[in-house]
């Protein structure tokens, strides 16, 4: 039996390559007002608004631009699936491990690059945009499990599945992953540019090939 029972993934820069912040990709594409974005971000950091309010504010800026689903997909043309991503997910599932996504990213990325992600992952924590038949933004479900609350999402899954935290793995790359990397039994900093994140992780993988994680998880 594998030592670990649950493997959780970040999305931007981990499952998906050529992106650090998917939200920024869309803001750049739709050319939203930088000052309004900064004001909302600062209000969140000062505790004036919740994470949900911040996310909904930014998504509504795209709605104001008349953004349609095909526009979101076009904005992602410079991105790609991380090397070895599908082989890694298949190998982990083959070995009986549960898989989860805990990310501040958006469902649009997964729909484009891993269309059957709902069948692959047992749990998915990320923000979701729903479109109507004409491709207009119909509904928003912003995740609250980003930033420091990523760790809370891991605890929720572990408790429900009766898995110990030491049997959990998290793979991520940015500052909002520090807390969850620390509480997971195995924290892997992958494709990471942040020294603080590398310091918080148990393993640091520089090579941009997700298959590199398998030796640490399945050994």
Phi, psi and omega in degrees: 000137178297150178295327183253151184241342183222131177238123182248139184241142162281168180253295184296119179083354181244291175281328181246132183264165178066028178210138174256313177229111181296326179301320181295324178304315182287322177299318179296318183294317183272357178053055179283165183290114183298322183292320177296321178295315181295320179299316180295317179300314180295323177297323177293312182297332178273357179081013181281331176228160179278169176299320180300317179294322178297312181297315181295324177301312183292319179295323178293334175294325177290321179299319178300331180277001181072026184298131177248165184304318181296333177290318178299316181293323179293325180295340183265007187297335180274355180267167177206163175291139179298141177306133177079004185298308184293320179297322180294313180298317180296319181293320179294317178295321179300330180269009172082013180276145174279147182237143179216155172246128174230103192207154173269008182284190184238148183299337182301322180296315182291324179297327180281315189259335176224073187306328181263030185299330179292336177275332183278317185263138179282330178222141179226113175248105175195170180279146184232135173247129177251140183244151176275184185297335179272357179089006178279153177295121182258316186209151180236134171234095182276133179286146172263355185265060173234182181052228184290343183277359174300321180298325179295321178297317178299317180296322179298313179296313183300318180294315181296319183271000181058046178248135178285149180301328180290348177263008182252147178239140170232137180238119181204185189217356188232175186300329179287359178262355188301310184296317181289327176298324182287325184273340179289150177299326176225114178255122182245119173271115186241133178052045191256136179252359186255120181298324180296325180288317178300321181293327181283341185274158174276329183225139176241125180243115182275325183293133182275070176211112185298339179299341179298337182284337188299322181298330179276329184275321187261000183295000000 
